[in-house]
Structures are given as C-alpha cells and as structure tokens.
Amino acid sequence: MSVRDRWRALVECIADLLGPCAEVVLHDVRHPDRSIVLIRNGHVTGRKVGAPLTDIGFLMLRDAARGKDALGVYDNTTESGKHLKCNALVLRDDNGAVAAMLCINLEVPSVEAVGSNELFSPEHYHTGVSQVIGSLIEKASMSFGIAGKDLSSEEKRKIIAALSDDGVFMARGAVKQVSLRLGIAAPTVYKYIQGARKARS
C-alpha cells in the first residue's frame, strides 16, 4: 500500500475537523525532493503535490533516526505574512522505519500564536528542492558569520558539514545543487561530506 493510501483517511479526518485554515500535509520521505503526496488546504502556504520537504522537515528526518518522532508546537510566518501554529510527526511502517511525515499548519491571528518550540529557525515553504537547499546554505553561512562574502575552502567545508548534519544530502540531486551554489566540484562535496561523517563518528 502506498504512503498516500495508507494515511489518506488520517489527513482527511484532521483537515475536515480543523477546516480551511488548516493545511494538512502528507510527505513520502523516500522522495524528499518531491515528498508531498497529499495536501489539503494548500492555499495556506501555496504548496501542492510534488513540493519538497521543508528545511525543518530535513531536520525531523535526522532526529527521527535518533528516536524523536514528534516535533512539538511552534510558530511560523509565511513569506506572504500569514501567522501559523504548526506541528508535525513522523509515521513509521510495520518494521519501525520512517515512511512518512504528517504536518499541520494552522493559520491564526498573530495574537493567537502560542507555539512553544524555540529550537528551530523560521520554516520556509518552498516549492522546489533547490530553494530549500539555498535556504539551508544561507542559514549555515549566517550561523558561521560568513554570509554575503567570497568563501574560503575551509568555510565551504564548514557549510557542507552543517548541511550534512541537517540531512540535506538525503535529497536526490542535493550534491549537484550544493556544488553549483558553492562553486566547487561534486567530488569535493562528497569528500567534505565523508570528512564530516567521520568527524561525527
């Protein structure tokens, strides 16, 4: 049974209950570059079937491998200025492997934003994986204080290590996207990824 068929009723039940202000999204995490397989009320963030995981979605996949299944309530604001109260959880198959992700984004007046999870930077609801990767590169650059400048090899290595930690390279074509954006060869990206993984082990 497909991810879409297995959890369709869950998506429909939540969306019917919460109404048109609640975007309910089902991701097939086996294809993070085009993970959305079912979405209700996509007008909330402007996404549709075929859009990728968000930047926080990649972080959730990383944390799920460590046993954390629920994200917790958090506040976010879309680029168009909508205020959202959000939550998400991973869905596992019969063998315990992560198969899908369910995300709920409820549009609320700003005064009602009550999310308590402060672990994450704002989430970006992009429609293409290259946009997600670009956001994560910018986030990593800013965290190292190197945004908006010509990067040294060491700075590029740090950014790639941060992207690896964020789970970016789970997405198909991510290495190519990163190599183009950072202006380095794909084999160098692979070398930096391997170095980052060895440093963590």
N, C-alpha and C positions, 0 to 999 in steps of 0.2 A: 504494500500500500504506500502511496506517495505521501510525502510530508503534508501536502495540501489536503489530501483526502482524509488523512488520519486526524488532523486537528482543525478541519474546517468548522465543525459544529461548535468548537470552543470559541473561535474567532467570531462567528455569527452570534452566539449567545451573548458575549460581552458587548459587542457593538450594538445589538438590539436593546440591551439593557441601558447602556450609557447614552445612546442617541448620537446625533450627527456631530456633536462637538468632540467626540472621542474617536481618534484614529486608532484602529487596532490592526497590527501588522504581524504577519507570519513570515519568518525568514527560514529558508532552507540553507543551513550553514555550510553545506557541502559545496556551495557555489557562492562564496562571499562577494564576488564581483557582480552578481545578479541575483541576490539572495531573496528578494521579496517575491513570494509565490502567491500570496493572498493579502489583500488590504481592503479595509472598509474605511470610508470617510477619508480618503487620501487627500482631500482638499485642505486638510489641516496643515500638512507640511508640503503639499504639492507633489507627492510621490505617487508612483504607480507600480504595478507588477514589473519586475525586471530591474528595479533600482537596487543598489548595493547595500551592504551593511554600513552603518554609520561608524564614525571613529570610535564611539563608545561601544558599539557592537563588537568591534575587534577586541577591545579590552575585556569585554564579557567572555569571549571565547577563551582568551588567555586565562581568566580567573576560573572559568568552568573546569579547566584541566586541573585546577588546584582544589576542586570540590565546592566552589561557590556558585550556586545556581540562581539566586535572586539578586537583583541589582539594588533595590531599595528606592523609595520615592525621591525624586529630585526635580528641581525647577529648571526650565529652559525657556528660551525665547527664539522664535524663528527669525529668519532674515527679514520677513515682512512685518515683524513686530508682535506676532501673536505670543501670548504667555501660555506656557504649557506646564502641567503637572504630569510627570512621567514615571513609569516603572517598567521593568522588563524581567523576564526569566528565561532560562534555557529549558528545553524539553528534551528528555532523553528517550532512547529507544529501549526495547526489552532487554538489551545487553548492558544498559547503563551508559552507552555512548551518547554524546550530544548530537542530536539530529536536527533540532530546530530552535528557534528563538521567538518568543512572543513578546511584543512591545505594545504598550498602551500610552498614547499621548493625548491627554485631556486638555482642551483649550479652556482656560479660566481667565477671569479678570485679574489684572496684576495684583490687586489687593488680596486675592484668594490664593496666591502662590504660596504654598506652605511646605514644599519639599524640604527634607532634612538632610539629604545626602550631599555632602560638600566635597566628596572625593574626586569629582570629575570637573574638568573644564567644560564650557558650553558644548553641547552636541550640535553637529551640523547635518542637515538633512539633504544630502546631495543626491543627484540622480545618476551620477556616473562614478565609477571607482577611481578614476584619475583625479576627480575633485576631492574625494576622501583622502587619497594619498597626499595630495597637495596640502590639505589642511593639517595633516599629521606631520608633514615635513616642516610646515610653518610653526606648528606648536613645539616641535623638538628644537627648532632653531631659536625660538624665543626663550625656551627654558634654559638654553646654554648661553643666552645673551649674544647670539650671532646672527640674528635676523637682519635681512636687508644689506648684506655685505658679501664680498667675494670670500668664499670658504676655502680654508686650507684643507689638505688631505686629512689631517687629524680631526678637524671639525666635521668633515663629511663622514669619517669613520664613527664619530660620536652620534651623529644623526641616524646613521644606519643601525647602530646598536639600539638606539631608542625606538626606532621603527620596528625592529625585530622584537623588542620587549612588548610592543603594542600589538603584535600579531599581524602586522601589515602583510608580511610575506606569505600568509596563508591564501591571499587572493591571487588568482591566476593573472599573470602579466604584471605583477607588482614590481618585480625586479627590473623589468624593462622601463616601467614608468619612473621608478626611482633613479635609474641610471640616466635617463633623459633629463629629469628635473635637476639632478645634481651635477650633470656634465661629466660623468665618469663611465667607464666601460662596465658592461654587465658582469664580466668575470671578477672585476674588482669589488662590485657589490656582493657577489657570492663570497668572496674572500673575507670581507668585513663581517658578513653575517656569520660565517663559520667562527671567526675570531670572537664575536660577541657571545655565541653559544658556548664556546669553550671557557670563556671567562666566567659564565654563569654556573658552569658545572663543577 
